Amino acid sequence: MRHSSWFVLIVAVFVTCLITANIIAVKLVNLFGLIVPAAVIIFPISYIFGDVLTEVYGYAASRRVIWLGFICNLLAVIAMAIGGALPAASFWQHQAAYDTILGYTPRLLTASFIAYLIGEFANSFILAKMKVATRGRWLWTRTIGSTLIGEGLDSLVFMTIAFFGTIPLDGMANAIVTQWLFKVAYEVLATPLTYAVVTWLKRQEGVDVYDERTNFSPWAFE
Protein backbone atom coordinates (compact mmCIF):
# COMPACT_ATOMS: atom_id res chain seq x y z
CA MET A 1 0.00 0.00 0.00
CA ARG A 2 1.38 3.38 -1.03
CA HIS A 3 1.04 6.36 1.26
CA SER A 4 1.53 10.01 0.40
CA SER A 5 4.29 12.13 1.89
CA TRP A 6 1.67 14.08 3.85
CA PHE A 7 0.27 10.91 5.41
CA VAL A 8 3.76 9.83 6.45
CA LEU A 9 4.43 13.29 7.95
CA ILE A 10 1.23 13.19 10.01
CA VAL A 11 2.07 9.69 11.28
CA ALA A 12 5.59 10.83 12.23
CA VAL A 13 4.25 13.80 14.20
CA PHE A 14 1.63 11.60 15.90
CA VAL A 15 4.20 9.04 17.06
CA THR A 16 6.69 11.74 18.10
CA CYS A 17 4.07 13.49 20.23
CA LEU A 18 3.14 10.20 21.89
CA ILE A 19 6.69 9.16 22.80
CA THR A 20 7.69 12.67 23.88
CA ALA A 21 4.62 12.96 26.11
CA ASN A 22 5.45 9.71 27.89
CA ILE A 23 9.01 10.91 28.59
CA ILE A 24 8.17 14.39 29.93
CA ALA A 25 5.10 13.23 31.88
CA VAL A 26 7.30 12.62 34.93
CA LYS A 27 7.46 16.36 35.59
CA LEU A 28 4.50 18.05 37.27
CA VAL A 29 3.94 21.67 36.30
CA ASN A 30 1.74 24.52 37.51
CA LEU A 31 -0.29 25.98 34.64
CA PHE A 32 -2.73 28.72 35.57
CA GLY A 33 -2.99 27.29 39.06
CA LEU A 34 -3.56 23.73 37.85
CA ILE A 35 -1.08 20.98 38.72
CA VAL A 36 -0.74 18.74 35.66
CA PRO A 37 1.96 16.56 34.05
CA ALA A 38 4.22 18.38 31.59
CA ALA A 39 2.91 15.97 28.95
CA VAL A 40 -0.26 18.08 28.59
CA ILE A 41 1.68 20.53 26.42
CA ILE A 42 2.10 17.95 23.66
CA PHE A 43 -0.07 14.87 24.30
CA PRO A 44 -3.30 16.57 23.10
CA ILE A 45 -1.56 17.18 19.78
CA SER A 46 -1.58 13.42 19.21
CA TYR A 47 -5.39 13.55 19.50
CA ILE A 48 -5.57 16.45 17.07
CA PHE A 49 -3.51 14.55 14.52
CA GLY A 50 -5.53 11.43 15.28
CA ASP A 51 -8.65 13.42 14.38
CA VAL A 52 -7.03 14.52 11.12
CA LEU A 53 -6.09 10.93 10.25
CA THR A 54 -9.59 9.58 10.85
CA GLU A 55 -11.38 12.50 9.22
CA VAL A 56 -9.31 12.41 6.03
CA TYR A 57 -8.07 8.83 5.66
CA GLY A 58 -10.67 6.89 7.65
CA TYR A 59 -10.79 4.63 10.69
CA ALA A 60 -8.84 1.73 9.14
CA ALA A 61 -5.83 3.96 8.43
CA SER A 62 -6.07 5.50 11.88
CA ARG A 63 -6.22 2.04 13.46
CA ARG A 64 -2.92 1.08 11.83
CA VAL A 65 -1.32 4.29 13.10
CA ILE A 66 -2.61 3.75 16.64
CA TRP A 67 -1.00 0.31 16.75
CA LEU A 68 2.17 1.70 15.18
CA GLY A 69 2.31 4.32 17.94
CA PHE A 70 1.87 1.58 20.54
CA ILE A 71 4.71 -0.50 19.07
CA CYS A 72 7.05 2.50 18.75
CA ASN A 73 6.34 3.55 22.32
CA LEU A 74 6.96 0.01 23.56
CA LEU A 75 10.26 -0.07 21.66
CA ALA A 76 11.30 3.24 23.26
CA VAL A 77 10.44 1.94 26.74
CA ILE A 78 12.38 -1.30 26.16
CA ALA A 79 15.41 0.65 24.91
CA MET A 80 15.34 2.97 27.92
CA ALA A 81 15.00 0.01 30.29
CA ILE A 82 17.98 -1.75 28.71
CA GLY A 83 19.96 1.50 28.81
CA GLY A 84 19.21 1.85 32.49
CA ALA A 85 20.18 -1.74 33.24
CA LEU A 86 23.54 -1.58 31.47
CA PRO A 87 26.49 -0.98 33.81
CA ALA A 88 27.42 2.70 34.00
CA ALA A 89 30.92 3.96 33.25
CA SER A 90 32.95 4.48 36.43
CA PHE A 91 33.07 8.27 35.94
CA TRP A 92 29.33 8.65 35.15
CA GLN A 93 27.46 9.67 38.31
CA HIS A 94 23.90 10.17 37.01
CA GLN A 95 22.29 6.71 37.25
CA ALA A 96 19.77 7.87 39.84
CA ALA A 97 18.71 10.78 37.63
CA TYR A 98 18.39 8.45 34.64
CA ASP A 99 16.20 6.05 36.62
CA THR A 100 14.05 8.88 37.95
CA ILE A 101 13.32 10.37 34.52
CA LEU A 102 13.43 7.37 32.21
CA GLY A 103 12.56 4.52 34.54
CA TYR A 104 8.99 3.23 34.54
CA THR A 105 7.28 1.21 37.26
CA PRO A 106 5.27 -1.73 35.85
CA ARG A 107 2.02 -0.26 37.20
CA LEU A 108 2.51 3.15 35.56
CA LEU A 109 3.62 1.55 32.31
CA THR A 110 0.57 -0.71 32.23
CA ALA A 111 -1.71 2.24 32.99
CA SER A 112 -0.15 4.32 30.23
CA PHE A 113 -0.43 1.65 27.53
CA ILE A 114 -3.99 0.61 28.35
CA ALA A 115 -5.20 4.21 28.64
CA TYR A 116 -3.59 5.09 25.31
CA LEU A 117 -5.26 2.25 23.41
CA ILE A 118 -8.70 2.81 24.94
CA GLY A 119 -8.58 6.59 24.52
CA GLU A 120 -7.26 6.63 20.96
CA PHE A 121 -9.58 3.92 19.65
CA ALA A 122 -12.60 5.56 21.31
CA ASN A 123 -11.62 8.92 19.81
CA SER A 124 -11.24 7.51 16.29
CA PHE A 125 -14.39 5.35 16.49
CA ILE A 126 -16.62 8.20 17.66
CA LEU A 127 -15.27 10.64 15.08
CA ALA A 128 -15.77 8.15 12.23
CA LYS A 129 -19.32 7.31 13.34
CA MET A 130 -20.23 10.99 13.78
CA LYS A 131 -18.88 11.81 10.33
CA VAL A 132 -21.25 9.31 8.75
CA ALA A 133 -24.16 10.45 10.94
CA THR A 134 -23.63 14.14 10.11
CA ARG A 135 -22.84 13.41 6.42
CA GLY A 136 -19.52 15.16 6.80
CA ARG A 137 -20.92 18.42 8.16
CA TRP A 138 -20.01 20.23 11.37
CA LEU A 139 -16.45 19.01 11.76
CA TRP A 140 -16.12 20.83 15.08
CA THR A 141 -18.77 18.59 16.66
CA ARG A 142 -16.73 15.53 15.73
CA THR A 143 -13.32 16.78 16.82
CA ILE A 144 -14.57 18.12 20.15
CA GLY A 145 -17.09 15.34 20.79
CA SER A 146 -14.60 12.56 20.10
CA THR A 147 -11.99 14.29 22.27
CA LEU A 148 -14.43 14.65 25.15
CA ILE A 149 -14.87 10.87 25.20
CA GLY A 150 -11.37 9.81 24.17
CA GLU A 151 -9.43 12.13 26.48
CA GLY A 152 -11.92 11.47 29.26
CA LEU A 153 -11.41 7.72 29.03
CA ASP A 154 -7.64 8.15 28.75
CA SER A 155 -7.47 10.23 31.94
CA LEU A 156 -9.92 7.99 33.82
CA VAL A 157 -8.24 4.71 32.90
CA PHE A 158 -4.69 5.97 33.49
CA MET A 159 -5.36 7.56 36.88
CA THR A 160 -7.45 4.62 38.09
CA ILE A 161 -4.93 1.93 37.16
CA ALA A 162 -1.89 3.97 38.18
CA PHE A 163 -3.03 5.43 41.48
CA PHE A 164 -6.10 3.62 42.82
CA GLY A 165 -5.47 2.72 46.45
CA THR A 166 -2.45 5.01 46.76
CA ILE A 167 -4.09 8.44 46.77
CA PRO A 168 -7.50 9.56 48.16
CA LEU A 169 -10.44 9.14 45.81
CA ASP A 170 -11.30 12.84 45.90
CA GLY A 171 -7.75 13.74 44.95
CA MET A 172 -7.77 11.22 42.11
CA ALA A 173 -11.13 12.48 40.84
CA ASN A 174 -9.86 16.05 40.92
CA ALA A 175 -6.75 15.07 38.94
CA ILE A 176 -8.84 13.21 36.34
CA VAL A 177 -11.23 16.12 35.81
CA THR A 178 -8.42 18.69 35.73
CA GLN A 179 -6.44 16.84 33.07
CA TRP A 180 -9.57 16.09 31.06
CA LEU A 181 -10.75 19.71 30.99
CA PHE A 182 -7.28 20.99 30.12
CA LYS A 183 -6.94 18.57 27.20
CA VAL A 184 -10.43 19.34 25.88
CA ALA A 185 -9.76 23.09 26.11
CA TYR A 186 -6.59 22.48 24.10
CA GLU A 187 -8.65 20.77 21.40
CA VAL A 188 -11.23 23.57 21.31
CA LEU A 189 -8.55 26.23 20.90
CA ALA A 190 -6.93 24.21 18.13
CA THR A 191 -10.20 23.76 16.21
CA PRO A 192 -9.51 26.51 13.62
CA LEU A 193 -6.12 24.94 12.89
CA THR A 194 -7.71 21.49 12.62
CA TYR A 195 -10.25 22.85 10.14
CA ALA A 196 -7.49 24.40 8.04
CA VAL A 197 -5.34 21.24 8.00
CA VAL A 198 -8.27 18.92 7.22
CA THR A 199 -9.58 21.15 4.43
CA TRP A 200 -6.14 21.51 2.87
CA LEU A 201 -5.34 17.80 3.13
CA LYS A 202 -8.62 16.68 1.56
CA ARG A 203 -8.00 19.00 -1.37
CA GLN A 204 -4.34 18.01 -1.66
CA GLU A 205 -4.89 14.26 -1.35
CA GLY A 206 -8.22 14.00 -3.14
CA VAL A 207 -9.39 11.77 -0.29
CA ASP A 208 -12.35 12.03 2.08
CA VAL A 209 -13.16 8.61 3.56
CA TYR A 210 -16.58 7.77 5.03
CA ASP A 211 -16.53 4.65 7.21
CA GLU A 212 -19.93 3.29 6.21
CA ARG A 213 -18.90 -0.35 5.85
CA THR A 214 -15.77 -0.39 7.98
CA ASN A 215 -14.95 -3.16 10.43
CA PHE A 216 -14.41 -1.19 13.63
CA SER A 217 -12.71 -3.96 15.59
CA PRO A 218 -9.39 -2.71 16.99
CA TRP A 219 -7.92 -6.10 16.09
CA ALA A 220 -8.80 -6.07 12.38
CA PHE A 221 -5.84 -5.21 10.16
CA GLU A 222 -7.16 -4.28 6.72
C-alpha positions in Angstrom: 0.0 0.0 0.0 1.4 3.4 -1.0 1.0 6.4 1.3 1.5 10.0 0.4 4.3 12.1 1.9 1.7 14.1 3.9 0.3 10.9 5.4 3.8 9.8 6.5 4.4 13.3 7.9 1.2 13.2 10.0 2.1 9.7 11.3 5.6 10.8 12.2 4.2 13.8 14.2 1.6 11.6 15.9 4.2 9.0 17.1 6.7 11.7 18.1 4.1 13.5 20.2 3.1 10.2 21.9 6.7 9.2 22.8 7.7 12.7 23.9 4.6 13.0 26.1 5.5 9.7 27.9 9.0 10.9 28.6 8.2 14.4 29.9 5.1 13.2 31.9 7.3 12.6 34.9 7.5 16.4 35.6 4.5 18.1 37.3 3.9 21.7 36.3 1.7 24.5 37.5 -0.3 26.0 34.6 -2.7 28.7 35.6 -3.0 27.3 39.1 -3.6 23.7 37.8 -1.1 21.0 38.7 -0.7 18.7 35.7 2.0 16.6 34.0 4.2 18.4 31.6 2.9 16.0 28.9 -0.3 18.1 28.6 1.7 20.5 26.4 2.1 17.9 23.7 -0.1 14.9 24.3 -3.3 16.6 23.1 -1.6 17.2 19.8 -1.6 13.4 19.2 -5.4 13.5 19.5 -5.6 16.5 17.1 -3.5 14.5 14.5 -5.5 11.4 15.3 -8.6 13.4 14.4 -7.0 14.5 11.1 -6.1 10.9 10.3 -9.6 9.6 10.9 -11.4 12.5 9.2 -9.3 12.4 6.0 -8.1 8.8 5.7 -10.7 6.9 7.7 -10.8 4.6 10.7 -8.8 1.7 9.1 -5.8 4.0 8.4 -6.1 5.5 11.9 -6.2 2.0 13.5 -2.9 1.1 11.8 -1.3 4.3 13.1 -2.6 3.8 16.6 -1.0 0.3 16.7 2.2 1.7 15.2 2.3 4.3 17.9 1.9 1.6 20.5 4.7 -0.5 19.1 7.1 2.5 18.8 6.3 3.6 22.3 7.0 0.0 23.6 10.3 -0.1 21.7 11.3 3.2 23.3 10.4 1.9 26.7 12.4 -1.3 26.2 15.4 0.6 24.9 15.3 3.0 27.9 15.0 0.0 30.3 18.0 -1.7 28.7 20.0 1.5 28.8 19.2 1.8 32.5 20.2 -1.7 33.2 23.5 -1.6 31.5 26.5 -1.0 33.8 27.4 2.7 34.0 30.9 4.0 33.3 33.0 4.5 36.4 33.1 8.3 35.9 29.3 8.6 35.2 27.5 9.7 38.3 23.9 10.2 37.0 22.3 6.7 37.3 19.8 7.9 39.8 18.7 10.8 37.6 18.4 8.5 34.6 16.2 6.0 36.6 14.0 8.9 37.9 13.3 10.4 34.5 13.4 7.4 32.2 12.6 4.5 34.5 9.0 3.2 34.5 7.3 1.2 37.3 5.3 -1.7 35.8 2.0 -0.3 37.2 2.5 3.2 35.6 3.6 1.6 32.3 0.6 -0.7 32.2 -1.7 2.2 33.0 -0.2 4.3 30.2 -0.4 1.6 27.5 -4.0 0.6 28.4 -5.2 4.2 28.6 -3.6 5.1 25.3 -5.3 2.2 23.4 -8.7 2.8 24.9 -8.6 6.6 24.5 -7.3 6.6 21.0 -9.6 3.9 19.6 -12.6 5.6 21.3 -11.6 8.9 19.8 -11.2 7.5 16.3 -14.4 5.4 16.5 -16.6 8.2 17.7 -15.3 10.6 15.1 -15.8 8.1 12.2 -19.3 7.3 13.3 -20.2 11.0 13.8 -18.9 11.8 10.3 -21.3 9.3 8.8 -24.2 10.5 10.9 -23.6 14.1 10.1 -22.8 13.4 6.4 -19.5 15.2 6.8 -20.9 18.4 8.2 -20.0 20.2 11.4 -16.4 19.0 11.8 -16.1 20.8 15.1 -18.8 18.6 16.7 -16.7 15.5 15.7 -13.3 16.8 16.8 -14.6 18.1 20.1 -17.1 15.3 20.8 -14.6 12.6 20.1 -12.0 14.3 22.3 -14.4 14.7 25.2 -14.9 10.9 25.2 -11.4 9.8 24.2 -9.4 12.1 26.5 -11.9 11.5 29.3 -11.4 7.7 29.0 -7.6 8.1 28.7 -7.5 10.2 31.9 -9.9 8.0 33.8 -8.2 4.7 32.9 -4.7 6.0 33.5 -5.4 7.6 36.9 -7.5 4.6 38.1 -4.9 1.9 37.2 -1.9 4.0 38.2 -3.0 5.4 41.5 -6.1 3.6 42.8 -5.5 2.7 46.4 -2.4 5.0 46.8 -4.1 8.4 46.8 -7.5 9.6 48.2 -10.4 9.1 45.8 -11.3 12.8 45.9 -7.7 13.7 45.0 -7.8 11.2 42.1 -11.1 12.5 40.8 -9.9 16.1 40.9 -6.8 15.1 38.9 -8.8 13.2 36.3 -11.2 16.1 35.8 -8.4 18.7 35.7 -6.4 16.8 33.1 -9.6 16.1 31.1 -10.8 19.7 31.0 -7.3 21.0 30.1 -6.9 18.6 27.2 -10.4 19.3 25.9 -9.8 23.1 26.1 -6.6 22.5 24.1 -8.7 20.8 21.4 -11.2 23.6 21.3 -8.6 26.2 20.9 -6.9 24.2 18.1 -10.2 23.8 16.2 -9.5 26.5 13.6 -6.1 24.9 12.9 -7.7 21.5 12.6 -10.2 22.8 10.1 -7.5 24.4 8.0 -5.3 21.2 8.0 -8.3 18.9 7.2 -9.6 21.1 4.4 -6.1 21.5 2.9 -5.3 17.8 3.1 -8.6 16.7 1.6 -8.0 19.0 -1.4 -4.3 18.0 -1.7 -4.9 14.3 -1.3 -8.2 14.0 -3.1 -9.4 11.8 -0.3 -12.4 12.0 2.1 -13.2 8.6 3.6 -16.6 7.8 5.0 -16.5 4.7 7.2 -19.9 3.3 6.2 -18.9 -0.3 5.8 -15.8 -0.4 8.0 -14.9 -3.2 10.4 -14.4 -1.2 13.6 -12.7 -4.0 15.6 -9.4 -2.7 17.0 -7.9 -6.1 16.1 -8.8 -6.1 12.4 -5.8 -5.2 10.2 -7.2 -4.3 6.7 
